[in-house]
């Protein structure tokens, strides 16, 4: 199994949308994917049709000393996903963080023990703030995909985030420009800066702003099901293909 940790250079980068559609793109290409939500926001599940009021997930099961595997679901299209779940309080989130700090390789070990095809790609949606949850995903990952919105803050933070991942002994990192609007001159300038500053670390696929993404989420679907002919669907399919090639390169 190979693992991709999806995280953001700054808040509002669209990490969960990218993680959901990367997993869905892999699934649409007939590759086995597992979407794993490591963010307490617990939003990843909504892209796969899970009911808003359903509070189950791996985090509450883990804290209750239950079997977290029981929190694995399968979407209507056959994609396997693990929701974070709803915790009752910040104290419970602190308990979970303490557990992960004490068991820094928990996720890696758990993924290795799953009876899944060897070619499975696990896609982890990481929380906004760095900490024990993100560190857990990075420790298991073969690739970190750093999602950036076309804004100055994300650009400024990106270099520092890559350096932090390297300092933690994390996986190779690649950047993805998300929410790009070619009609905006500033977006075009940011794209040029990224290509100049990061060169081969920048994914060759750019995800453009597409209204179908919000509409699909409102229907608790991905664009692969809601608008399969949309620009976003084509771009996320291309991203999935590139990620597979990048993982193969890292493995060789």
Backbone as JSON, one array per atom type, in Angstrom:
{
  "sequence": "XXXXXXXXXXXXXXXXXXXXXXXXXXXXXXXXXXXXXXXXXXXXXXXXXXXXXXXXXXXXXXXXXXXXXXXXXXXXXXXXXXXXXXXXXXXXXXXXXXXXXXXXXXXXXXXXXXXXXXXXXXXXXXXXXXXXXXXXXXXXXXXXXXXXXXXXXXXXXXXXXXXXXXXXXXXXXXXXXXXXXXXXXXXXXXXXXXXXXXXXXXXXXXXXXXXXXXXXXXXXXXXXXXXXXXXXXXXXXXXXXXXXXXXXXXXX",
  "N": [[0.83, -1.19, 0.0], [0.43, 2.24, -0.76], [0.73, 5.62, 0.37], [-0.74, 8.84, 0.46], [-0.41, 11.98, 1.85], [-2.47, 14.67, 2.21], [-2.28, 18.05, 2.55], [-2.58, 21.51, 3.63], [-1.17, 24.62, 2.52], [-2.08, 26.88, 3.68], [-5.0, 28.03, 5.49], [-8.17, 27.41, 3.94], [-7.35, 26.39, 1.51], [-8.5, 24.29, 0.21], [-8.14, 21.61, 0.87], [-9.6, 19.3, 1.73], [-11.43, 18.94, -0.36], [-9.66, 18.4, -2.45], [-8.43, 16.04, -1.47], [-10.65, 14.28, -1.36], [-11.36, 14.17, -4.07], [-9.05, 13.27, -5.27], [-8.89, 10.66, -4.26], [-11.33, 9.75, -5.34], [-10.79, 10.05, -8.04], [-8.77, 8.17, -8.44], [-10.24, 5.89, -7.88], [-12.13, 6.03, -9.93], [-10.49, 5.48, -12.03], [-10.21, 2.83, -11.8], [-8.48, 1.99, -9.83], [-7.6, 0.76, -6.64], [-8.62, 2.6, -3.88], [-8.35, 4.22, -0.7], [-9.91, 6.48, 1.25], [-8.99, 8.48, 3.89], [-9.92, 10.19, 6.68], [-8.26, 12.49, 8.52], [-8.85, 14.8, 9.74], [-10.33, 16.8, 12.24], [-12.52, 18.28, 11.45], [-14.17, 16.65, 10.0], [-15.3, 16.41, 7.42], [-14.75, 15.19, 5.01], [-16.23, 12.87, 4.5], [-18.67, 13.78, 3.56], [-18.45, 14.2, 0.87], [-18.81, 11.71, -0.08], [-21.35, 10.87, 0.33], [-22.23, 10.35, 2.95], [-24.44, 10.64, 5.72], [-25.15, 13.79, 7.21], [-25.82, 13.91, 9.95], [-24.77, 11.63, 11.0], [-22.54, 10.58, 13.31], [-20.48, 8.82, 13.58], [-17.17, 7.37, 13.42], [-13.59, 6.85, 13.02], [-12.13, 8.06, 15.09], [-13.79, 8.57, 17.51], [-14.33, 5.85, 17.97], [-11.8, 4.8, 18.47], [-11.07, 6.17, 20.81], [-12.9, 5.11, 22.53], [-11.95, 2.64, 22.96], [-12.77, 0.84, 21.08], [-13.31, -1.09, 18.03], [-11.79, 0.36, 15.46], [-11.94, -0.26, 12.81], [-14.55, -0.82, 12.25], [-15.6, 1.56, 11.57], [-15.21, 1.97, 8.93], [-16.39, 2.76, 5.75], [-18.31, 2.32, 2.7], [-18.86, 3.99, -0.27], [-21.68, 4.84, -2.42], [-20.71, 4.47, -4.93], [-18.77, 2.65, -4.57], [-16.36, 3.33, -3.34], [-14.02, 3.08, -0.76], [-13.97, 4.54, 2.47], [-12.84, 6.27, 5.43], [-14.31, 7.94, 7.92], [-13.57, 10.73, 10.11], [-15.17, 11.19, 12.34], [-17.31, 12.4, 15.04], [-16.22, 14.16, 17.78], [-16.84, 14.61, 21.28], [-15.88, 16.77, 22.71], [-13.31, 19.31, 23.18], [-11.5, 18.28, 24.92], [-11.53, 15.56, 24.4], [-10.39, 15.57, 21.87], [-7.85, 16.42, 22.58], [-7.05, 14.19, 24.04], [-6.92, 12.31, 22.01], [-4.86, 13.41, 20.46], [-2.76, 13.16, 22.28], [-2.57, 10.41, 22.42], [-1.72, 9.81, 19.79], [0.7, 11.12, 19.8], [2.11, 9.55, 21.57], [2.07, 7.2, 20.15], [3.5, 7.34, 17.47], [3.65, 6.02, 15.01], [1.26, 4.83, 14.54], [-0.77, 4.97, 12.47], [0.64, 4.13, 10.18], [1.25, 1.47, 10.87], [-1.33, 0.44, 11.16], [-2.4, 0.67, 8.58], [-0.72, -1.05, 7.19], [-1.56, -3.45, 8.16], [-4.04, -3.9, 7.11], [-6.24, -5.85, 5.15], [-5.97, -5.39, 2.21], [-5.7, -4.85, -1.36], [-2.35, -4.89, -2.67], [-1.72, -2.78, -4.31], [-3.2, -0.67, -3.44], [-4.0, 2.75, -2.8], [-3.82, 4.91, -0.18], [-5.42, 7.82, 0.77], [-4.93, 10.57, 2.69], [-6.67, 12.99, 4.42], [-5.57, 15.85, 5.84], [-5.52, 17.88, 8.86], [-5.87, 21.51, 9.25], [-4.06, 22.84, 11.04], [-0.67, 22.22, 12.02], [0.43, 19.34, 13.84], [-0.13, 16.56, 16.1], [-1.91, 14.95, 14.66], [-1.54, 15.52, 11.91], [1.19, 14.88, 11.8], [1.02, 12.15, 12.19], [-0.13, 11.25, 9.78], [1.84, 12.09, 7.97], [3.98, 10.51, 8.77], [3.23, 8.08, 7.82], [3.15, 8.41, 5.13], [4.0, 8.2, 1.62], [4.15, 10.24, -0.06], [3.75, 13.72, 0.2], [1.23, 15.94, -0.48], [0.98, 19.18, -1.02], [-1.4, 21.55, -0.83], [-2.22, 24.54, -2.44], [-3.81, 27.66, -2.46], [-4.22, 30.28, -4.9], [-2.8, 32.64, -3.61], [-1.09, 35.25, -1.73], [-0.39, 34.62, 0.91], [-0.45, 31.78, 1.05], [1.6, 31.24, -0.75], [3.79, 32.34, 0.62], [3.88, 30.72, 2.85], [4.35, 28.18, 1.88], [7.07, 27.4, 1.31], [8.16, 27.28, 3.89], [6.58, 25.26, 4.98], [7.31, 23.0, 3.46], [9.97, 22.8, 4.25], [9.57, 22.21, 6.94], [8.36, 19.7, 6.79], [10.47, 18.23, 5.71], [12.31, 18.5, 7.82], [11.05, 17.01, 9.75], [11.58, 14.54, 8.86], [9.89, 13.64, 6.94], [7.94, 12.55, 4.04], [8.75, 12.88, 0.46], [7.75, 16.03, -0.93], [5.17, 17.58, -2.82], [3.73, 20.3, -4.64], [0.47, 21.62, -5.2], [-1.46, 23.67, -7.18], [-4.49, 25.1, -6.51], [-7.87, 26.01, -7.23], [-7.48, 27.9, -9.21], [-7.84, 30.8, -11.19], [-7.78, 31.77, -14.37], [-8.54, 34.19, -15.4], [-7.88, 36.11, -13.64], [-5.31, 38.34, -13.05], [-3.55, 38.3, -10.88], [-3.66, 35.63, -10.05], [-2.43, 34.43, -12.24], [0.12, 35.54, -12.0], [0.95, 34.42, -9.56], [1.07, 31.73, -10.32], [3.23, 31.78, -12.12], [5.27, 32.53, -10.36], [5.32, 30.27, -8.7], [6.1, 28.24, -10.5], [8.66, 29.15, -11.05], [9.91, 29.24, -8.53], [9.57, 26.65, -7.4], [9.72, 24.72, -9.37], [10.28, 21.48, -10.38], [8.94, 20.52, -8.18], [6.38, 21.4, -8.24], [3.21, 20.3, -9.07], [2.32, 19.19, -12.32], [-0.28, 19.48, -13.01], [-2.92, 21.76, -12.77], [-5.56, 22.82, -10.73], [-8.45, 24.26, -11.68], [-10.72, 26.91, -10.76], [-14.02, 25.9, -10.25], [-17.43, 25.87, -10.47], [-18.93, 23.6, -10.31], [-17.83, 21.99, -8.36], [-18.64, 22.92, -5.79], [-21.39, 22.57, -6.13], [-21.55, 19.82, -6.46], [-20.71, 18.93, -3.92], [-22.81, 19.91, -2.38], [-24.73, 18.13, -3.08], [-23.72, 15.92, -1.95], [-21.77, 14.47, -3.37], [-19.01, 13.62, -5.57], [-17.42, 15.42, -8.28], [-17.04, 13.58, -10.26], [-19.24, 11.98, -10.3], [-21.35, 13.82, -10.24], [-20.88, 15.77, -12.23], [-19.51, 14.6, -14.65], [-18.37, 15.42, -17.06], [-17.19, 17.8, -16.57], [-14.73, 20.45, -16.23], [-13.32, 20.25, -13.82], [-13.58, 17.53, -13.19], [-12.06, 16.35, -15.25], [-9.56, 17.46, -14.67], [-9.0, 16.5, -12.08], [-8.89, 13.81, -12.64], [-6.6, 13.78, -14.22], [-4.79, 14.61, -12.26], [-4.84, 12.4, -10.53], [-3.7, 10.44, -12.16], [-1.15, 11.54, -12.46], [-0.26, 11.49, -9.78], [-0.11, 8.71, -9.32], [1.98, 8.1, -11.07], [4.02, 9.58, -9.9], [4.25, 8.36, -7.39], [5.14, 5.86, -8.21], [7.61, 6.59, -9.19], [8.89, 7.42, -6.86], [9.03, 5.03, -5.58], [10.76, 3.52, -7.05]],
  "CA": [[0.0, 0.0, 0.0], [1.1, 3.53, -0.77], [-0.08, 6.61, 1.09], [-0.55, 10.25, 0.14], [-0.93, 12.91, 2.84], [-2.88, 15.92, 1.57], [-2.32, 19.11, 3.56], [-2.68, 22.83, 3.05], [-0.17, 25.63, 2.83], [-2.78, 27.84, 4.53], [-6.42, 27.75, 5.57], [-8.94, 27.74, 2.75], [-6.69, 25.92, 0.29], [-9.31, 23.27, -0.44], [-7.49, 20.32, 1.1], [-10.56, 18.2, 1.78], [-11.94, 18.75, -1.72], [-8.6, 17.74, -3.23], [-8.27, 14.66, -0.98], [-11.81, 13.51, -1.79], [-11.36, 13.97, -5.52], [-7.9, 12.42, -5.61], [-9.33, 9.28, -4.01], [-12.38, 9.42, -6.3], [-10.14, 9.92, -9.34], [-8.11, 6.87, -8.46], [-11.3, 4.88, -7.96], [-12.71, 6.1, -11.28], [-9.51, 4.87, -12.95], [-10.19, 1.4, -11.46], [-7.43, 1.72, -8.85], [-8.21, 0.69, -5.3], [-8.26, 3.75, -3.06], [-8.95, 4.33, 0.63], [-9.89, 7.87, 1.72], [-8.89, 8.43, 5.36], [-10.07, 11.56, 7.18], [-7.54, 12.76, 9.75], [-9.2, 16.16, 10.16], [-11.48, 16.86, 13.15], [-13.67, 18.91, 10.79], [-15.03, 15.51, 9.66], [-16.07, 16.83, 6.24], [-14.42, 14.34, 3.86], [-17.31, 11.89, 4.33], [-19.81, 14.36, 2.87], [-18.24, 14.02, -0.57], [-19.11, 10.31, -0.42], [-22.76, 10.57, 0.56], [-22.57, 10.01, 4.33], [-25.41, 11.55, 6.31], [-24.57, 14.82, 8.06], [-26.08, 13.65, 11.36], [-24.05, 10.42, 11.41], [-21.34, 11.04, 14.03], [-19.52, 7.73, 13.75], [-15.88, 7.53, 12.77], [-12.51, 6.08, 13.67], [-11.63, 8.74, 16.28], [-14.55, 8.17, 18.7], [-14.18, 4.42, 18.21], [-10.48, 4.59, 19.05], [-11.07, 6.67, 22.19], [-13.76, 4.23, 23.33], [-11.31, 1.32, 22.96], [-13.51, -0.04, 20.19], [-12.65, -1.48, 16.79], [-11.92, 1.48, 14.53], [-12.24, -0.79, 11.47], [-16.0, -0.79, 12.08], [-15.95, 2.89, 11.06], [-14.91, 2.04, 7.5], [-17.62, 2.77, 4.96], [-18.17, 2.24, 1.25], [-19.8, 4.9, -0.9], [-22.58, 4.22, -3.41], [-19.92, 4.13, -6.13], [-17.82, 1.58, -4.23], [-15.11, 3.85, -2.79], [-13.87, 2.89, 0.68], [-13.51, 5.74, 3.18], [-12.88, 6.23, 6.89], [-14.56, 9.28, 8.47], [-12.95, 11.03, 11.4], [-16.17, 11.07, 13.4], [-17.58, 13.59, 15.85], [-15.8, 14.06, 19.17], [-17.76, 15.33, 22.14], [-15.29, 17.96, 23.32], [-11.89, 19.56, 22.9], [-10.73, 17.38, 25.79], [-11.38, 14.29, 23.68], [-9.4, 15.8, 20.82], [-6.55, 16.43, 23.26], [-6.73, 12.8, 24.36], [-6.52, 11.67, 20.76], [-3.54, 13.93, 20.1], [-1.8, 12.56, 23.19], [-2.4, 9.01, 21.99], [-0.92, 9.79, 18.58], [2.06, 11.52, 20.17], [2.74, 8.37, 22.19], [2.13, 6.15, 19.12], [3.69, 8.14, 16.24], [3.54, 5.2, 13.8], [0.0, 4.08, 14.61], [-1.43, 4.88, 11.18], [1.44, 3.29, 9.28], [1.07, 0.08, 11.26], [-2.71, 0.03, 10.89], [-2.57, 0.51, 7.13], [0.01, -2.25, 6.77], [-2.28, -4.65, 8.61], [-5.32, -4.04, 6.41], [-6.27, -6.87, 4.09], [-6.33, -4.68, 0.99], [-4.75, -5.12, -2.45], [-1.05, -4.25, -2.47], [-1.64, -1.54, -5.09], [-4.09, 0.33, -2.84], [-3.46, 4.06, -2.42], [-4.55, 5.57, 0.89], [-5.36, 9.28, 0.67], [-5.24, 11.11, 4.01], [-7.04, 14.4, 4.54], [-4.91, 16.32, 7.06], [-6.09, 19.11, 9.4], [-5.2, 22.76, 8.9], [-2.94, 23.16, 11.91], [0.27, 21.12, 12.23], [0.29, 18.74, 15.15], [0.01, 15.12, 16.18], [-2.7, 14.27, 13.64], [-0.82, 15.66, 10.65], [2.43, 14.11, 11.92], [0.64, 10.75, 12.04], [-0.3, 11.0, 8.35], [3.13, 12.26, 7.3], [4.84, 9.37, 9.11], [2.8, 6.93, 7.03], [3.02, 8.8, 3.72], [5.05, 8.1, 0.61], [4.14, 11.53, -0.76], [2.95, 14.79, 0.79], [0.7, 16.84, -1.49], [0.72, 20.45, -0.36], [-2.37, 22.27, -1.64], [-2.08, 25.99, -2.32], [-4.67, 28.58, -3.18], [-3.39, 31.31, -5.53], [-2.75, 33.88, -2.83], [0.25, 35.57, -1.24], [-0.12, 33.92, 2.18], [-0.11, 30.4, 0.74], [2.93, 31.23, -1.38], [4.8, 32.61, 1.65], [3.94, 29.61, 3.81], [4.69, 26.92, 1.22], [8.48, 27.03, 1.5], [8.35, 26.91, 5.29], [5.93, 23.97, 5.21], [8.17, 21.97, 2.87], [11.14, 22.67, 5.13], [9.15, 21.54, 8.16], [8.16, 18.28, 6.45], [11.81, 17.65, 5.59], [12.92, 18.45, 9.15], [10.4, 15.92, 10.48], [11.9, 13.27, 8.22], [8.7, 13.23, 6.22], [8.07, 12.06, 2.66], [8.91, 13.93, -0.55], [6.58, 16.9, -0.99], [4.84, 18.22, -4.1], [2.75, 21.35, -4.48], [-0.64, 21.64, -6.14], [-2.19, 24.94, -7.22], [-5.91, 24.77, -6.51], [-8.74, 27.18, -7.28], [-6.85, 28.87, -10.1], [-8.73, 31.51, -12.12], [-6.89, 32.39, -15.35], [-8.98, 35.55, -15.72], [-7.3, 37.02, -12.66], [-3.88, 38.55, -13.29], [-2.8, 37.89, -9.7], [-3.54, 34.17, -10.11], [-1.42, 34.11, -13.25], [1.42, 35.9, -11.44], [1.3, 33.4, -8.56], [1.44, 30.51, -11.04], [4.59, 31.99, -12.63], [6.18, 32.48, -9.2], [5.43, 28.88, -8.26], [6.92, 27.5, -11.46], [10.03, 29.63, -10.92], [10.47, 28.93, -7.21], [9.49, 25.25, -7.0], [10.09, 23.93, -10.54], [9.73, 20.13, -10.47], [8.1, 20.2, -7.03], [5.02, 21.83, -8.55], [2.51, 19.33, -9.91], [2.04, 19.74, -13.66], [-1.73, 19.67, -13.11], [-3.49, 22.86, -12.0], [-7.0, 22.67, -10.56], [-9.1, 25.56, -11.88], [-11.96, 27.16, -10.04], [-15.12, 25.28, -10.99], [-18.65, 25.92, -9.65], [-19.49, 22.25, -10.15], [-17.3, 21.38, -7.14], [-19.56, 23.25, -4.7], [-22.69, 21.97, -6.39], [-21.43, 18.39, -6.2], [-20.67, 18.73, -2.47], [-24.16, 20.14, -1.87], [-25.46, 16.88, -3.35], [-22.92, 14.87, -1.3], [-21.14, 13.69, -4.42], [-17.85, 14.23, -6.22], [-17.76, 15.82, -9.65], [-17.0, 12.41, -11.15], [-20.61, 11.5, -10.39], [-22.28, 14.92, -10.44], [-20.62, 16.44, -13.51], [-18.34, 13.87, -15.17], [-17.77, 16.09, -18.22], [-16.72, 19.11, -16.13], [-13.29, 20.69, -16.23], [-12.77, 19.74, -12.56], [-13.47, 16.06, -13.29], [-10.92, 16.04, -16.11], [-8.31, 17.84, -14.0], [-8.71, 15.58, -10.98], [-8.47, 12.55, -13.27], [-5.19, 13.97, -14.58], [-4.01, 14.63, -11.02], [-4.74, 11.03, -10.06], [-2.71, 9.77, -13.02], [0.18, 12.06, -12.11], [0.11, 10.98, -8.45], [0.32, 7.32, -9.48], [3.31, 8.1, -11.69], [4.97, 10.11, -8.91], [4.46, 7.31, -6.39], [5.97, 4.82, -8.84], [8.97, 7.14, -9.27], [9.47, 7.41, -5.52], [9.21, 3.63, -5.18], [11.84, 2.92, -7.83]],
  "C": [[0.87, 1.25, 0.0], [0.16, 4.59, -0.21], [0.29, 8.01, 0.67], [-1.18, 11.08, 1.24], [-1.23, 14.23, 2.14], [-3.03, 16.97, 2.65], [-2.27, 20.47, 2.87], [-1.55, 23.75, 3.45], [-0.76, 26.69, 3.74], [-4.24, 27.45, 4.56], [-7.14, 28.16, 4.3], [-8.32, 27.29, 1.45], [-7.51, 24.89, -0.46], [-8.76, 21.87, -0.27], [-8.48, 19.16, 1.04], [-11.14, 17.9, 0.4], [-10.92, 18.01, -2.58], [-8.45, 16.29, -2.79], [-9.42, 13.78, -1.46], [-11.74, 13.19, -3.27], [-10.13, 13.2, -6.01], [-8.28, 10.96, -5.41], [-10.38, 8.85, -5.04], [-11.8, 9.25, -7.71], [-9.43, 8.6, -9.49], [-9.14, 5.76, -8.62], [-11.92, 4.85, -9.35], [-11.8, 5.47, -12.33], [-9.31, 3.39, -12.64], [-8.96, 1.03, -10.63], [-8.07, 1.67, -7.47], [-7.7, 1.84, -4.44], [-8.99, 3.68, -1.73], [-8.8, 5.78, 1.07], [-9.98, 7.86, 3.24], [-8.9, 9.86, 5.88], [-9.36, 11.71, 8.52], [-7.82, 14.17, 10.27], [-10.42, 16.14, 11.07], [-12.69, 17.56, 12.55], [-14.66, 17.86, 10.29], [-15.89, 15.79, 8.43], [-15.85, 15.89, 5.05], [-15.58, 13.41, 3.5], [-18.47, 12.44, 3.5], [-19.68, 14.26, 1.36], [-18.68, 12.63, -1.04], [-20.5, 9.89, 0.02], [-23.14, 10.21, 1.98], [-23.49, 11.06, 4.92], [-24.73, 12.53, 7.27], [-24.69, 14.48, 9.54], [-25.38, 12.4, 11.87], [-22.72, 10.84, 12.03], [-20.27, 9.97, 14.17], [-18.25, 7.98, 12.96], [-14.8, 6.84, 13.56], [-12.07, 6.72, 14.98], [-12.45, 8.41, 17.54], [-14.44, 6.69, 19.01], [-12.86, 4.12, 18.91], [-10.46, 5.03, 20.51], [-11.93, 5.8, 23.11], [-13.21, 2.81, 23.42], [-12.09, 0.32, 22.11], [-12.69, -0.38, 18.96], [-12.85, -0.37, 15.77], [-12.27, 0.99, 13.11], [-13.75, -0.77, 11.19], [-16.47, 0.56, 11.54], [-15.57, 3.06, 9.6], [-16.2, 1.87, 6.7], [-17.28, 2.59, 3.48], [-19.26, 3.11, 0.62], [-20.68, 4.15, -1.91], [-21.84, 3.82, -4.67], [-18.85, 3.08, -5.84], [-16.48, 2.05, -3.68], [-15.09, 3.67, -1.28], [-13.35, 4.17, 1.33], [-13.69, 5.56, 4.68], [-13.11, 7.64, 7.4], [-13.84, 9.48, 9.8], [-13.94, 10.77, 12.53], [-16.3, 12.35, 14.2], [-17.15, 13.34, 17.29], [-16.66, 14.99, 20.03], [-17.2, 16.65, 22.67], [-13.85, 18.14, 22.88], [-11.01, 18.65, 23.75], [-10.52, 16.03, 25.1], [-10.38, 14.42, 22.54], [-8.0, 15.83, 21.4], [-6.11, 15.01, 23.61], [-6.24, 12.06, 23.12], [-5.13, 12.11, 20.33], [-2.46, 13.32, 21.0], [-1.52, 11.11, 22.82], [-1.5, 8.94, 20.77], [0.51, 10.23, 18.85], [2.82, 10.35, 20.77], [2.92, 7.23, 21.19], [2.32, 6.8, 17.75], [3.55, 7.35, 14.95], [2.24, 4.4, 13.77], [-0.63, 3.9, 13.24], [-0.67, 3.98, 10.22], [1.23, 1.82, 9.59], [-0.34, -0.42, 10.93], [-2.94, -0.2, 9.4], [-1.88, -0.75, 6.63], [-0.74, -3.52, 7.12], [-3.6, -4.87, 7.9], [-5.21, -5.05, 5.28], [-6.79, -6.23, 2.8], [-5.32, -5.03, -0.11], [-3.47, -4.31, -2.27], [-0.94, -2.93, -3.22], [-2.55, -0.44, -4.56], [-3.34, 1.63, -2.54], [-4.37, 4.65, -1.36], [-4.33, 7.07, 0.77], [-5.82, 9.86, 2.0], [-5.51, 12.6, 3.95], [-6.51, 14.9, 5.88], [-5.53, 17.62, 7.54], [-5.26, 20.33, 9.05], [-3.94, 22.99, 9.72], [-1.99, 21.97, 12.02], [0.13, 20.58, 13.65], [0.36, 17.24, 15.05], [-0.76, 14.39, 15.09], [-2.01, 14.33, 12.27], [0.47, 14.86, 10.66], [2.17, 12.62, 11.73], [0.52, 10.39, 10.56], [1.03, 11.1, 7.61], [4.06, 11.07, 7.57], [4.48, 8.14, 8.3], [2.92, 7.17, 5.54], [4.25, 8.51, 2.88], [5.18, 9.4, -0.17], [3.26, 12.49, 0.02], [2.53, 15.72, -0.34], [0.24, 18.11, -0.8], [-0.17, 21.3, -1.26], [-2.27, 23.76, -1.36], [-3.18, 26.69, -3.08], [-3.77, 29.64, -3.82], [-3.44, 32.63, -4.76], [-1.37, 34.04, -2.2], [0.59, 34.82, 0.04], [0.3, 32.48, 1.91], [1.28, 30.3, 0.13], [4.02, 31.41, -0.32], [4.99, 31.43, 2.58], [4.49, 28.33, 3.19], [6.12, 26.48, 1.48], [8.73, 26.57, 2.93], [7.74, 25.54, 5.59], [6.77, 22.83, 4.66], [9.4, 21.73, 3.74], [10.78, 21.93, 6.41], [8.94, 20.04, 7.93], [9.51, 17.58, 6.35], [12.46, 17.49, 6.95], [12.33, 17.33, 9.99], [10.76, 14.56, 9.92], [10.75, 12.72, 7.42], [8.98, 12.83, 4.79], [8.41, 13.2, 1.7], [7.61, 14.73, -0.67], [6.42, 17.48, -2.39], [3.76, 19.25, -3.83], [1.7, 21.27, -5.57], [-1.34, 22.99, -6.05], [-3.66, 24.63, -7.44], [-6.74, 26.06, -6.53], [-8.23, 28.28, -8.18], [-7.9, 29.48, -11.06], [-7.87, 32.26, -13.13], [-7.31, 33.81, -15.74], [-8.4, 36.58, -14.76], [-5.79, 37.13, -12.88], [-3.05, 38.07, -12.1], [-2.61, 36.37, -9.68], [-2.46, 33.76, -11.11], [-0.02, 34.43, -12.73], [1.88, 34.87, -10.41], [1.75, 32.11, -9.24], [2.86, 30.62, -11.59], [5.6, 31.91, -11.49], [6.39, 31.05, -8.73], [6.3, 28.06, -9.19], [8.39, 27.88, -11.34], [10.67, 29.14, -9.63], [10.56, 27.43, -6.93], [9.77, 24.27, -8.14], [9.46, 22.53, -10.5], [8.93, 19.7, -9.25], [6.64, 20.59, -7.25], [4.37, 20.8, -9.47], [2.19, 19.95, -11.26], [0.55, 19.97, -13.89], [-2.13, 20.85, -12.22], [-5.0, 22.66, -11.93], [-7.64, 24.06, -10.65], [-10.35, 25.68, -11.01], [-13.13, 26.66, -10.88], [-16.35, 25.22, -10.07], [-19.24, 24.54, -9.42], [-18.99, 21.58, -8.87], [-18.22, 21.66, -5.95], [-20.93, 22.61, -4.89], [-22.67, 20.47, -6.11], [-21.44, 18.11, -4.7], [-22.06, 18.93, -1.86], [-25.04, 18.91, -2.06], [-24.77, 15.67, -2.75], [-22.37, 13.88, -2.32], [-19.81, 14.34, -4.8], [-18.25, 14.61, -7.64], [-17.71, 14.65, -10.63], [-18.4, 11.82, -11.32], [-21.58, 12.62, -10.77], [-22.13, 15.58, -11.81], [-19.39, 15.82, -14.15], [-17.67, 14.52, -16.37], [-17.18, 17.45, -17.85], [-15.2, 19.22, -16.21], [-12.65, 20.1, -14.98], [-12.6, 18.22, -12.62], [-12.27, 15.67, -14.14], [-9.6, 16.35, -15.4], [-7.99, 16.91, -12.84], [-8.36, 14.19, -11.51], [-7.0, 12.64, -13.66], [-4.31, 13.99, -13.35], [-3.81, 13.21, -10.49], [-3.7, 10.24, -10.85], [-1.31, 10.22, -12.67], [0.65, 11.53, -10.76], [0.57, 9.53, -8.53], [1.72, 7.25, -10.07], [4.36, 8.58, -10.69], [5.27, 9.07, -7.83], [5.34, 6.2, -6.95], [7.42, 5.3, -8.92], [9.64, 7.1, -7.91], [9.79, 5.99, -5.07], [10.41, 3.02, -5.87], [13.22, 3.37, -7.33]]
}
